[in-house]
């Protein structure tokens, strides 16, 4: 209501919606005039607290300036634009924080009063890993220094995680290693000594308050480490492993992929080196340390394919003592003895002739049969040699072919003869009467008066056997020759018993010569008759 009029006269002070004539006393003409109600407007102020960004406002998609009047009921939309590295920390409406809103937008849905809106920005917490950040290679047990940069994290702690391989599987997952590190920018960490090989390792750092996180930009590699061959072989095929302990070379294959058999006190493994990564000159008995390679399995044999290796031998001239086994122990534990030098006694080849290259032969202990395989031509003097006909002890490298146990001798020196016989036995250069290699005892009578022990010489049937001669200390007495076969176990002892003949008690003259004439002796009448030529002049008679 703008105005009431009574008979043309405005009614003062009444803009209500009602007008009353208290006591009608004349004709009355009452009019009412309306006007548009003016909109209520409120002042809207908006600003940024402490800078680091800007804020704008719109009403019905039309920008307004801080301090403008805005119609009551209008929707006012505010948009915050933080500078790079900043974010909204807090909105306030008429001095009161707006709960649960750290976005870049705030809206007064229906303006009902003068409004002052402020927005405050804060630096965005950030963390950036600088090392390791991808492409690095480490060994299990290495100590590394993890470094990072951070901003706007105040004093919050950091959670340290690593993306690791789950055992020997192909599964990887994040593992928390340290729950709360101080945010110092660096941390020394020792890679676990039993860490498995992998090329997908990463680390991740996360603020425990802000939740801000960063991980390595790319994976890095950890190479597993083993101190001995037994531990090395526990790793999976395709794993790269470093052998830190010393292993000795037991055989070098000169015609097959630069292969070398190595072993230590715990196990053996075949080095397969087709691209000649191992440099330098190597010999049987040389030691190797810090050898790095990738594991694989071929026909059931574990192999190590080496990476570049240019170290000198860690030792030289070492002897490797074969492990003495019987057939059953070897066959039941072939993986344990694989690629190691073993010895099995009392074996006989079931075939005859000469050995061919890269060929399987059978040997037997009388009950069981085992497969013996030769190497390639030029790798061993066994190829082309005569197959032993007798029972021997065999030193060999233990192996298999897809589950079938095999043994591989390196040279003829690995065939140990059990022959401990002599082929000749002499006393003062003359073969003893009745000598036979199978006869061990001989009796020799020496002439009366002999005081010097005779010289005994002998000839070994097998030149690889050894013997010790012990001369008689006096006469009578015995000289012995103790023979040990090449196998080191089989022994025979030959004995010559020396005796002295009794003195001669015969008093008769048996022969007598005078001036070259044999005299006639009569031992009954004790006379000697000799007829000598005429004119023989004999001054002295000498019996001979």
C-alpha positions in Angstrom: 0.0 0.0 0.0 1.4 3.3 -1.1 -1.5 5.6 0.0 -5.1 5.7 1.2 -7.4 8.7 0.3 -10.7 9.7 1.9 -12.8 11.9 -0.3 -9.7 12.8 -2.2 -7.6 13.6 0.9 -4.6 11.4 1.7 -4.9 9.5 4.9 -1.7 10.3 6.8 0.5 7.7 8.4 -1.2 4.7 7.0 0.5 2.4 4.6 -1.1 -0.7 6.1 -3.4 -2.9 4.2 -6.5 -1.7 6.2 -8.4 1.6 6.6 -11.4 2.1 8.9 -14.1 4.8 8.9 -15.0 4.8 12.5 -18.4 6.6 12.2 -19.7 7.2 8.7 -21.3 10.7 8.6 -21.2 11.6 4.9 -20.8 10.2 1.6 -17.4 8.6 1.4 -15.1 8.0 -1.5 -12.1 5.8 -0.4 -9.3 5.0 -2.7 -6.1 3.0 -2.2 -2.9 3.2 -4.3 -0.3 0.5 -4.5 3.4 0.7 -5.2 6.1 -1.8 -5.9 7.8 -2.9 -2.7 11.5 -1.9 -3.0 13.9 -4.9 -2.8 16.0 -5.3 0.3 19.7 -5.2 -0.4 22.7 -6.2 1.6 26.3 -5.4 1.3 28.6 -8.3 0.3 32.3 -8.0 1.1 34.8 -10.7 0.2 38.6 -10.9 0.4 41.7 -13.1 0.8 43.5 -13.4 4.1 47.3 -13.3 3.8 47.4 -13.5 0.0 48.7 -16.5 -2.0 45.6 -16.4 -4.2 42.4 -14.5 -5.2 38.7 -14.7 -4.8 35.8 -13.6 -7.0 32.0 -13.6 -6.6 29.0 -13.8 -9.0 25.3 -13.3 -8.6 23.3 -15.0 -11.3 26.4 -15.5 -13.4 27.2 -11.8 -13.1 30.5 -10.8 -11.4 30.2 -8.4 -8.5 32.8 -6.5 -6.6 33.5 -6.6 -3.0 31.2 -4.0 -1.2 28.4 -4.2 -3.8 24.8 -4.4 -2.6 23.1 -7.6 -3.5 19.4 -8.2 -3.4 18.1 -10.2 -0.5 17.6 -13.9 -1.3 20.1 -13.9 -4.0 22.5 -16.7 -4.4 26.1 -15.5 -4.2 28.8 -17.8 -5.5 32.4 -17.3 -4.5 35.4 -18.9 -6.3 38.9 -19.1 -4.8 41.9 -19.3 -7.1 45.0 -20.3 -5.1 48.5 -19.6 -6.4 50.6 -22.5 -7.6 51.6 -24.7 -4.6 48.7 -23.5 -2.5 45.2 -24.7 -1.6 42.2 -23.4 0.3 42.8 -23.7 4.0 39.6 -22.1 5.3 36.4 -20.1 4.3 34.8 -17.8 6.9 31.3 -16.2 6.8 31.0 -13.2 9.0 34.0 -14.4 11.0 32.8 -17.9 11.5 34.7 -20.8 9.9 32.7 -22.7 7.3 32.8 -26.3 8.4 34.0 -29.1 6.1 34.8 -27.0 3.1 38.3 -26.7 1.8 37.2 -26.6 -1.8 37.7 -23.7 -4.1 34.0 -22.7 -4.0 31.7 -21.3 -1.5 28.0 -20.3 -2.0 25.5 -18.2 0.0 22.4 -19.9 -1.3 20.0 -17.1 -0.1 21.4 -13.8 1.1 19.7 -12.6 4.2 22.1 -10.2 5.8 25.2 -8.2 5.1 27.9 -10.7 4.4 31.7 -10.7 4.8 33.3 -13.7 3.2 37.0 -14.4 3.5 39.2 -17.2 2.2 42.6 -18.2 3.5 45.2 -20.3 1.6 47.9 -22.6 2.8 50.9 -24.2 1.1 50.1 -27.6 -0.3 52.1 -30.3 1.6 54.4 -32.1 -0.9 57.1 -34.8 -0.7 59.4 -35.9 -3.6 61.7 -38.9 -3.5 65.1 -38.0 -5.0 66.9 -41.4 -4.4 66.4 -44.2 -5.2 64.1 -42.9 -8.0 64.5 -45.7 -10.6 67.1 -47.5 -12.6 69.5 -48.2 -9.7 71.0 -51.7 -9.0 71.8 -52.9 -5.5 72.8 -56.1 -3.7 70.9 -57.6 -0.8 72.6 -56.4 2.4 73.7 -53.0 0.8 73.2 -49.9 2.9 71.6 -47.1 0.9 70.7 -43.5 1.8 67.1 -42.7 0.9 66.7 -39.0 0.2 63.7 -36.7 -0.4 62.5 -33.1 -0.4 59.3 -31.9 1.2 57.3 -28.6 1.7 54.5 -27.5 4.0 54.6 -30.6 6.1 55.7 -29.0 9.4 56.8 -31.6 11.9 54.7 -34.5 10.7 56.4 -37.9 10.5 56.7 -40.1 7.3 55.7 -43.7 6.7 58.3 -45.7 4.7 57.1 -48.5 2.5 58.7 -50.7 -0.2 57.2 -52.5 -3.1 58.7 -56.0 -2.7 58.6 -59.5 -4.1 56.6 -62.0 -2.1 59.2 -64.7 -1.4 60.1 -66.6 -4.6 56.8 -66.0 -6.3 56.0 -63.5 -9.0 53.7 -61.5 -6.8 54.7 -58.1 -5.6 53.0 -55.9 -2.9 53.7 -52.9 -0.7 55.3 -53.6 2.7 55.5 -51.1 5.5 59.1 -51.0 6.8 59.2 -48.0 9.1 55.9 -46.5 10.4 57.1 -43.1 11.4 60.4 -41.5 10.2 61.3 -38.0 11.2 61.1 -35.6 8.2 64.8 -35.0 7.9 65.2 -35.5 4.2 67.4 -38.6 4.4 67.4 -42.0 6.0 70.0 -44.8 6.0 68.5 -48.2 5.3 70.1 -51.6 5.0 68.5 -53.8 2.4 67.7 -57.2 4.1 70.4 -59.8 3.5 67.7 -62.3 2.4 66.1 -59.9 -0.2 65.1 -61.8 -3.3 66.1 -60.8 -6.8 63.8 -58.5 -8.6 63.7 -55.6 -11.1 60.4 -54.1 -9.9 61.4 -52.7 -6.5 60.2 -49.2 -5.5 59.9 -47.2 -2.3 57.0 -44.9 -1.2 57.0 -42.1 1.4 53.7 -40.9 2.9 53.1 -38.1 5.4 51.3 -39.5 8.4 49.3 -36.2 8.9 48.8 -34.8 5.5 48.6 -38.1 3.6 50.7 -36.6 0.8 52.7 -39.4 -0.8 55.4 -40.0 -3.5 57.0 -43.2 -4.8 60.0 -43.9 -7.0 59.4 -42.7 -10.5 60.6 -46.0 -11.9 61.6 -49.4 -10.5 65.1 -50.3 -9.3 66.8 -53.7 -9.1 68.0 -55.7 -6.2 70.3 -58.7 -6.8 70.1 -61.6 -4.3 73.2 -62.5 -2.4 74.3 -66.0 -1.3 77.4 -66.9 0.8 77.5 -70.5 -0.5 76.2 -72.6 -3.4 73.6 -74.4 -1.3 72.0 -71.0 -0.5 72.4 -69.8 -4.1 70.5 -72.7 -5.5 67.5 -72.0 -3.2 66.7 -69.0 -5.5 64.4 -69.4 -8.5 65.3 -69.8 -12.1 65.8 -66.5 -13.9 66.8 -64.9 -10.6 70.2 -63.1 -10.6 72.3 -64.0 -7.6 75.8 -63.0 -6.3 77.9 -65.8 -4.8 80.2 -64.1 -2.2 81.9 -67.2 -0.9 84.7 -68.9 -2.7 83.9 -71.8 -5.0 86.6 -74.1 -6.6 86.7 -75.2 -10.2 86.6 -79.0 -10.5 86.4 -79.3 -14.3 86.5 -77.0 -17.3 84.7 -78.0 -20.5 86.8 -76.8 -23.4 84.3 -77.8 -26.2 81.0 -76.9 -24.7 79.9 -73.3 -24.1 82.8 -72.4 -21.8 81.2 -74.4 -19.1 82.9 -74.8 -15.7 81.9 -77.0 -12.8 82.4 -75.3 -9.4 81.7 -76.4 -5.9 82.2 -75.5 -2.2 81.5 -77.4 1.0 77.8 -77.0 0.6 77.0 -77.8 -3.0 78.0 -77.6 -6.7 76.7 -75.9 -9.8 77.5 -75.8 -13.5 78.5 -72.4 -15.0 77.1 -72.1 -18.5 79.0 -69.3 -20.2 78.0 -69.3 -23.9 79.1 -65.7 -24.5 82.3 -65.9 -22.6 81.5 -63.4 -19.8 84.2 -64.9 -17.6 87.5 -63.4 -18.7 91.0 -64.5 -18.0 92.8 -67.8 -17.7 91.4 -70.4 -15.4 92.5 -73.8 -14.2 91.1 -76.7 -12.2 91.6 -75.9 -8.5 91.2 -72.1 -9.0 88.9 -70.3 -6.6 86.2 -67.9 -7.7 84.5 -65.3 -5.5 81.8 -62.6 -6.0 80.5 -64.4 -9.1 77.2 -62.9 -10.3 74.8 -64.7 -12.7 71.3 -65.8 -13.5 70.0 -69.2 -12.5 68.5 -71.6 -14.9 67.8 -75.4 -15.2 68.7 -77.5 -18.2 67.9 -81.3 -18.4 67.4 -81.2 -14.6 70.8 -79.6 -13.8 70.9 -76.2 -12.1 73.1 -73.8 -14.0 74.5 -70.3 -13.4 74.7 -68.0 -16.5 77.3 -65.4 -15.5 77.3 -61.7 -15.9 80.6 -59.9 -16.8 83.4 -61.3 -14.6 86.9 -60.0 -14.8 88.4 -60.8 -11.4 91.5 -62.9 -10.9 91.4 -66.3 -9.1 90.9 -65.8 -5.4 93.2 -68.8 -4.9 95.0 -71.4 -7.0 96.2 -75.0 -6.8 93.4 -76.1 -4.5 92.7 -79.8 -4.2 89.1 -81.1 -4.1 88.5 -84.3 -2.2 85.7 -86.3 -3.7 82.8 -87.3 -1.5 82.8 -91.1 -1.0 79.3 -92.4 -1.6 77.6 -95.7 -2.4 75.0 -96.1 -5.2 72.0 -95.8 -3.0 73.1 -92.7 -1.2 73.9 -90.9 -4.5 70.7 -91.9 -6.3 68.5 -90.9 -3.3 70.2 -87.6 -2.9 71.3 -86.7 -6.5 70.2 -83.0 -6.1 72.4 -82.6 -3.0 75.5 -83.9 -4.8 74.7 -82.4 -8.2 77.8 -80.9 -10.0 80.1 -82.0 -7.1 83.0 -84.5 -7.3 81.9 -87.8 -5.8 83.6 -91.2 -5.6 81.8 -94.6 -5.9 83.9 -97.7 -5.2 83.8 -101.2 -6.8 82.1 -100.4 -10.1 82.5 -102.4 -13.3 81.6 -101.3 -16.8 79.1 -103.7 -18.5 80.6 -103.1 -22.0 84.0 -103.4 -23.6 85.9 -101.7 -26.3 86.8 -98.1 -26.4 85.0 -95.0 -25.2 83.1 -92.9 -27.7 82.4 -89.1 -27.2 79.2 -87.9 -25.6 78.0 -91.5 -25.0 76.2 -93.2 -22.2 77.6 -96.4 -20.7 76.4 -98.5 -17.8 78.4 -99.4 -14.7 77.3 -101.8 -12.0 78.2 -102.4 -8.4 77.0 -106.0 -8.8 73.4 -105.1 -7.8 72.6 -101.7 -9.2 73.2 -100.1 -12.6 74.3 -96.4 -13.0 74.7 -94.3 -16.1 78.2 -93.1 -17.0 78.4 -90.4 -19.7 81.5 -89.3 -21.5 82.3 -85.6 -22.5 82.9 -84.4 -26.0 86.0 -85.2 -28.0 88.9 -83.1 -27.0 87.6 -82.4 -23.5 88.9 -85.6 -21.8 91.5 -88.3 -22.5 88.8 -90.9 -21.6 87.3 -90.6 -25.1 89.1 -93.1 -27.4 90.7 -95.0 -24.4 90.0 -98.7 -23.5 87.0 -99.3 -21.3 88.3 -100.8 -18.1 87.7 -104.6 -17.8 88.3 -104.9 -14.1 86.4 -103.5 -11.1 87.5 -100.0 -10.3 86.7 -97.0 -8.1 85.3 -94.1 -10.1 85.7 -90.4 -9.3 83.2 -88.4 -11.2 81.0 -85.3 -11.3 77.5 -86.1 -10.2 74.7 -85.2 -12.5 71.5 -86.3 -14.1 69.6 -86.2 -17.4 65.9 -85.2 -16.8 65.7 -87.2 -13.6 68.1 -90.1 -14.5 71.2 -90.0 -12.3 74.5 -89.8 -14.2 78.2 -89.5 -13.4 80.9 -87.9 -15.6 84.5 -88.7 -15.1 86.9 -85.9 -16.1 90.1 -87.8 -17.1 91.6 -91.3 -16.9 93.0 -90.3 -13.5 89.4 -90.6 -12.2 89.5 -94.3 -12.9 91.1 -95.7 -9.8 92.7 -99.2 -10.2 92.5 -101.7 -7.5 95.6 -103.7 -8.6 98.1 -103.9 -5.8 100.2 -106.7 -7.3 103.8 -106.9 -8.4 104.9 -108.1 -11.8 108.4 -108.9 -10.7 110.4 -109.3 -7.5 114.2 -109.7 -7.5 116.9 -110.4 -5.0 120.3 -109.0 -6.1 119.0 -108.6 -9.6 117.6 -112.1 -10.0 113.9 -112.9 -9.9 113.0 -114.9 -6.9 112.4 -118.6 -7.5 108.8 -119.4 -8.2 107.7 -115.8 -8.4 103.9 -115.3 -9.1 102.0 -112.0 -8.6 99.5 -113.9 -6.5 102.1 -115.4 -4.2 103.0 -113.1 -1.3 105.6 -115.0 0.7 109.0 -116.4 -0.5 111.9 -118.1 1.3 115.5 -117.5 0.2 118.5 -119.3 1.7 121.8 -117.4 1.6 125.2 -119.0 1.7 126.9 -119.6 5.0 128.8 -116.5 6.2 126.6 -114.0 4.4 126.3 -110.8 6.5 124.9 -108.2 4.0 121.2 -108.0 3.5 120.5 -108.6 -0.2 119.1 -105.9 -2.4 115.5 -106.4 -3.2 113.9 -104.7 -6.2 110.4 -104.9 -7.6 108.2 -103.9 -10.5 104.6 -102.6 -10.0 101.9 -104.2 -12.2 100.1 -100.9 -12.2 102.4 -97.9 -12.5 99.8 -95.8 -10.6 100.1 -98.0 -7.5 102.6 -97.2 -4.9 104.9 -99.3 -2.7 107.0 -99.1 0.4 110.0 -101.5 0.8 111.3 -102.3 4.2 114.6 -104.1 4.2 115.5 -106.7 6.8 117.2 -105.2 9.8 119.7 -108.1 9.9 120.2 -111.7 8.7 118.3 -113.9 9.1 115.4 -111.5 8.6 112.6 -110.5 6.2 112.3 -107.8 3.6 108.8 -106.6 2.8 107.2 -104.7 -0.1 103.9 -103.1 0.9 101.9 -102.2 -2.3 98.9 -99.8 -2.2 96.7 -99.7 -5.3 95.7 -96.5 -7.0 92.4 -96.6 -5.2 94.2 -95.9 -1.9 92.4 -98.8 -0.2 93.5 -102.1 -1.7 96.9 -103.3 -0.3 99.1 -106.4 -0.7 102.4 -107.1 1.2 105.1 -109.3 -0.4 107.5 -110.9 2.1 111.0 -112.5 1.4 112.3 -114.5 4.4 116.1 -114.7 4.3 117.9 -117.6 6.1 121.6 -118.5 6.3 122.8 -121.9 5.2 124.5 -124.2 7.8 128.4 -124.4 7.8 129.9 -127.3 5.7 131.3 -130.2 7.9 132.8 -132.3 5.0 136.6 -133.0 5.7 137.4 -134.9 2.5 139.4 -133.4 -0.4 137.2 -133.3 -3.4 139.6 -132.2 -6.1 143.3 -131.6 -6.3 145.4 -130.2 -9.1 149.2 -130.4 -9.5 151.0 -128.5 -12.3 147.8 -128.4 -14.1 147.2 -132.1 -13.7 144.0 -133.3 -11.9 145.2 -135.7 -9.2 143.5 -139.0 -8.2 142.1 -138.7 -4.7 141.7 -141.8 -2.4 139.7 -140.5 0.6 139.7 -143.9 2.2 143.5 -144.3 2.3 143.9 -140.5 2.3 146.3 -140.5 -0.7 146.6 -138.3 -3.7 148.3 -139.6 -6.9 149.3 -137.3 -9.7 151.5 -138.1 -12.8 153.2 -135.0 -14.0 155.4 -134.5 -17.1 159.1 -135.3 -17.0 161.3 -132.5 -15.7 158.5 -130.9 -13.9 160.0 -128.8 -11.1 157.6 -128.2 -8.2 158.8 -126.2 -5.2 155.5 -125.6 -3.5 152.4 -127.7 -3.6 149.2 -125.5 -3.5 145.9 -127.3 -3.3 143.1 -125.7 -5.3 
